[in-house]
Amino acid sequence: MATILEASGLGSIISMIMVFLLVFVVVFALLKKSKFFGGDGFDAIIAFVFAVFTIMVPETQVVVGNFLPWFFMFLLLALVIFMFFMFMGVKGETIAGLAKEPFMQVVGIGAIVVLFFISMTQAFGPFLLVDPNAVGFWATTKRFLFTREFLGVVVLFFIGAYSITFLSRND
């Protein structure tokens, strides 16, 4: 069922404006927080250029448009889980301490990366699909990266890094 925004053609324009504003605000905030380029004016110019380049490519609008709803649903789910445990009697300091644990941060960042790849697939198709008959640099790289042996080594490195971090703590 079409909405008023879709029927009048304003939906795509409002979507483009929202993507522009989101990219501008996020990039400007990151540059201002990191003080990478120094002054505010230069940070604003760089953020403006990033936002303009984002709306110039239609695929990036699709990526941002698909990523944001799932990202906010993920944040809402985490908030509901935290609220549930607080309702059951767990103190807020305990939950805040749990959120600062490296393992929970890795899980959160991993979920965000998976959501990003899902939205990239919506925009660009199955770009991570491995075709055994394809030739070229990217096809060979994908065949190497998605083998059982390489992925097993990556998982072992993560397990080893987490184990070393856990064992070297001075608690």
C-alpha positions as CSV (number, residue, x, y, z in Angstrom):
1,M,0.0,0.0,0.0
2,A,1.5,3.3,-1.1
3,T,1.9,6.1,1.5
4,I,1.4,9.8,0.8
5,L,5.2,10.3,0.6
6,E,5.6,7.5,-1.9
7,A,2.7,8.6,-4.1
8,S,3.8,12.2,-4.2
9,G,7.5,11.4,-4.9
10,L,8.7,13.0,-1.7
11,G,9.8,9.8,-0.1
12,S,13.0,9.5,-2.1
13,I,13.8,13.1,-1.6
14,I,13.3,12.9,2.2
15,S,15.3,9.7,2.2
16,M,18.2,11.4,0.4
17,I,18.1,14.3,2.8
18,M,18.1,12.1,5.8
19,V,21.0,10.0,4.5
20,F,22.9,13.2,3.8
21,L,22.3,14.6,7.3
22,L,23.1,11.3,9.0
23,V,26.4,10.9,7.2
24,F,27.3,14.6,7.7
25,V,26.6,14.5,11.4
26,V,28.4,11.2,12.1
27,V,31.5,12.1,10.1
28,F,31.6,15.6,11.6
29,A,31.2,14.2,15.1
30,L,34.0,11.6,14.6
31,L,36.3,14.2,13.1
32,K,35.6,16.7,15.9
33,K,36.1,14.1,18.6
34,S,39.3,12.8,17.1
35,K,40.7,16.3,16.2
36,F,42.3,14.6,13.3
37,F,42.3,17.7,11.0
38,G,42.3,20.4,13.6
39,G,39.8,23.2,13.1
40,D,36.0,22.9,13.1
41,G,35.6,24.6,9.7
42,F,37.9,22.0,8.0
43,D,36.0,19.2,9.8
44,A,32.7,20.5,8.5
45,I,34.0,20.7,4.9
46,I,35.3,17.2,5.0
47,A,32.0,15.9,6.5
48,F,30.1,17.8,3.8
49,V,32.2,16.2,1.0
50,F,31.6,12.8,2.5
51,A,27.9,13.4,2.7
52,V,27.7,14.7,-0.8
53,F,29.6,11.7,-2.2
54,T,27.4,9.4,-0.2
55,I,24.2,10.7,-1.8
56,M,25.8,10.9,-5.3
57,V,26.1,7.1,-5.4
58,P,22.6,5.4,-5.2
59,E,24.1,2.1,-3.9
60,T,25.3,3.9,-0.7
61,Q,21.9,5.2,-0.1
62,V,20.6,1.6,-0.3
63,V,23.3,0.4,2.1
64,V,22.5,3.2,4.6
65,G,18.8,2.7,4.2
66,N,19.0,-1.0,4.8
67,F,21.6,-0.8,7.6
68,L,20.0,1.8,9.9
69,P,16.7,0.1,10.7
70,W,18.4,-3.1,11.6
71,F,21.1,-1.3,13.6
72,F,18.4,0.6,15.6
73,M,16.5,-2.7,16.2
74,F,19.7,-4.2,17.5
75,L,20.2,-1.3,19.9
76,L,16.6,-1.5,21.0
77,L,16.9,-5.3,21.6
78,A,20.1,-4.7,23.7
79,L,18.2,-2.0,25.7
80,V,15.3,-4.3,26.3
81,I,17.6,-7.1,27.5
82,F,19.3,-4.7,29.8
83,M,16.0,-3.4,31.1
84,F,14.8,-6.9,31.6
85,F,17.7,-7.8,33.8
86,M,17.4,-4.6,35.7
87,F,13.7,-5.4,36.3
88,M,14.8,-8.8,37.7
89,G,17.1,-7.1,40.2
90,V,20.5,-6.8,38.6
91,K,22.1,-3.5,39.5
92,G,22.9,-1.0,36.7
93,E,26.6,-0.9,37.7
94,T,26.8,-4.7,37.0
95,I,25.2,-4.3,33.6
96,A,27.5,-1.3,32.8
97,G,30.5,-3.4,33.8
98,L,29.3,-6.3,31.6
99,A,28.9,-3.9,28.7
100,K,32.6,-2.8,29.2
101,E,33.8,-6.4,29.0
102,P,35.9,-7.0,25.8
103,F,34.0,-10.1,24.8
104,M,30.7,-8.2,24.9
105,Q,32.2,-5.4,22.8
106,V,33.5,-7.9,20.3
107,V,30.0,-9.5,20.1
108,G,28.4,-6.1,19.5
109,I,30.9,-5.0,16.9
110,G,30.6,-8.4,15.2
111,A,26.8,-8.0,15.0
112,I,27.2,-4.6,13.6
113,V,29.6,-5.8,10.9
114,V,27.3,-8.7,10.0
115,L,24.4,-6.2,9.6
116,F,26.6,-4.0,7.4
117,F,27.5,-7.0,5.2
118,I,23.8,-7.9,4.9
119,S,23.0,-4.4,3.8
120,M,25.9,-4.4,1.4
121,T,24.4,-7.6,-0.1
122,Q,21.1,-5.9,-0.5
123,A,22.7,-3.1,-2.5
124,F,25.4,-4.9,-4.5
125,G,24.0,-8.5,-4.7
126,P,25.9,-11.5,-3.5
127,F,29.3,-9.8,-3.8
128,L,30.9,-12.3,-1.4
129,L,29.7,-15.3,-3.4
130,V,32.6,-17.6,-4.3
131,D,32.5,-18.8,-7.9
132,P,34.9,-21.7,-8.4
133,N,35.1,-21.0,-12.2
134,A,35.8,-17.3,-12.0
135,V,39.2,-15.8,-12.8
136,G,40.9,-12.6,-11.7
137,F,42.3,-11.1,-8.5
138,W,39.0,-10.6,-6.6
139,A,37.7,-14.2,-7.5
140,T,41.0,-15.7,-6.3
141,T,41.0,-13.6,-3.2
142,K,37.5,-14.7,-2.3
143,R,38.3,-18.4,-3.0
144,F,41.3,-18.0,-0.6
145,L,39.5,-16.1,2.2
146,F,36.5,-18.3,2.4
147,T,38.2,-21.7,2.6
148,R,37.7,-23.8,5.6
149,E,41.4,-23.7,6.4
150,F,41.8,-19.9,6.4
151,L,38.6,-19.3,8.3
152,G,39.7,-22.0,10.9
153,V,43.0,-20.2,11.4
154,V,41.1,-16.9,11.9
155,V,38.9,-18.5,14.5
156,L,41.9,-20.0,16.2
157,F,43.6,-16.6,16.3
158,F,40.5,-15.0,17.9
159,I,40.3,-17.8,20.5
160,G,44.1,-17.5,21.2
161,A,43.9,-13.7,21.5
162,Y,40.9,-13.9,23.9
163,S,42.7,-16.7,25.9
164,I,45.9,-14.6,26.2
165,T,43.8,-11.6,27.3
166,F,41.9,-13.7,29.8
167,L,45.0,-15.4,31.3
168,S,47.1,-12.2,31.5
169,R,44.6,-10.3,33.6
170,N,45.7,-9.3,37.1
171,D,42.5,-9.8,39.0
